[in-house]
Amino acid sequence: MSDEPAAKRSRNADEFPNLRSDVAGDVKEKLIELDAVQHQLDVMSEKAAEEVLRVEQVFNKKRMPIYEKRKNLTTKIDNFWQTAFLNHHLLSTAIPEEQEDLLSALRDLEVQEFEDLRSGFRIVMTFDPNEYFENTIITKSYYLQSETPSTQITEIKWKENKKPPAKPEDESAITFLEWLNYAAPPDSDEIAEVIKDDLFINPLQYYVMPDMQEVDEDDIEGFLNEERGVDENGQPVRGYAKRVNVSINPTGESEELGEEAVEEMDDEETAEDEEVEGEDGEDEEEGEIEGEDVDDEDDDGEEGALEEDEDEEEAEGDGEGEGEDEGEGEEGGDEENDAEKAAAELGPAEEL
C-alpha cells in the first residue's frame, strides 16, 4: 500500500447549491435581504471615503502656512535635511558615504499633493550650489490615476562625469543620486513613499534622534516634552521660563491662544504660590494667637500680683494709722499730767 496521500477529488458544479433552485425559499429571501443591506454598507463606505477625502483636502490647505513656517526654520539650520536623511533607518541605506555631500546641499524638501489627493503628488527639492548638477530645484511628480501611472522628473543639468545611469543596475539597492535621475513607476518607488508618508510628516524626530530603531518612543516624547516645558503627563513645568510661539496662521488667532495658554500657566503658578503663602499665613496667625494666649496668661498673673501687693500695702497702712492714733493718745495723756504737776508747783508760789 502506497504511503503517498490520496489525491483530493475535485468537486463538480452539481455539488454546490444553486441559489435559484436548490436553496429553500425562506433562506433565499434572507440572502436577498442580506445582499440589499450589504449594498447599503458599500454605498455608505463610498460616501465616507468621499467625505474623508474632502476633509483631508480642507486640512491640507490649512497645513500650508504651518509647513511654510517650518520651512523658514529648517532652512536656517545647517544640514537639517542631510541629518534627517542619515538618521532615518530606511533612507540612510540609500545614501553611500560618497554621496553624503550631495545631501548637505539639500536646503529644502516639500511634498505637494494634487488637488485630487487620489491623483498623485510631487516631491520638490531645493539645492544649494553643488558639484553634481546646475539645478537649484528638482521636482519628481507622481501621477497615479492615469491609464498608466507614471513619474515625471525635472530635466537635470548634470555636471561633467556626475550623471548616473538612466536606470540603476539593481533597483533594490538604488542610491539617492540614482533615484533623482530614475523615473521609477509610482507603485514601486519606495524612496518616494517613505519621504511622503514618513520623513516629510515629521523630520524633526529624525533630526534630533539618531538610529530610530534603537530609540524608545518614550525617550523621543520625553525629549520633545522637555523642549516644550511640560512633564510626562503634559502638565506645565513650574519655573519653565521659555515661551514658545505657537501661531499657526497669519490671522494671529493661534498666537492669541498661545498667549492665553501662557497666561493660564502663569495664573496656575500664581494660585499655587498664593496657596503656599496662605498656608504660611495661617501658620503665622495660629502662632500669633498662641502667643497672645500666653501674653494674656502673663498679664493675668501680673494683675494678680499687683492686686496682692495693693492689699498688703492697704493692710500696712491701716496698721500704721492705728499705731499713730494710740501714740497720739498716749502723748496727750502725758501732756495733761505734766500740766497738772506744773500747776501744783506754781500754785503755792502765787499765793505767797
Buried (B, 14 or more C-beta within 10 A) or exposed (E): EEEEEEEEEEEEEEEEEEEEEEBEEEEBEEEEEEEEEEEEEEEEEEEEEEEEEEEEEEEBEEEEBEBEBBBEEBEEEEBBBBBBBBBBEBBBEBBEEEBBEBBBBBBBBBBBBBEEBEEBBBBBBBBEEBEBBEBEEBBBBBBBEEEEBBBEBBEBEBEEEEBBEEEBEEBEEBBBBBBBBBBBEBEEBBBBBBBBEBBBEEBBBBBBBBEBEEBEEEEBEEBBBEEBBBBEEEEBEEEBEEEEEEBBEEEEEBBEEBBEEBEEBEEEBEEEEEEEEEEEEEEEEEEEEEEEEEEEEEEEEEEEEEEEEEEEEEEEEEEEEEEEEEEEEEEEEEEEEEEEEEEEEEEEEEEE
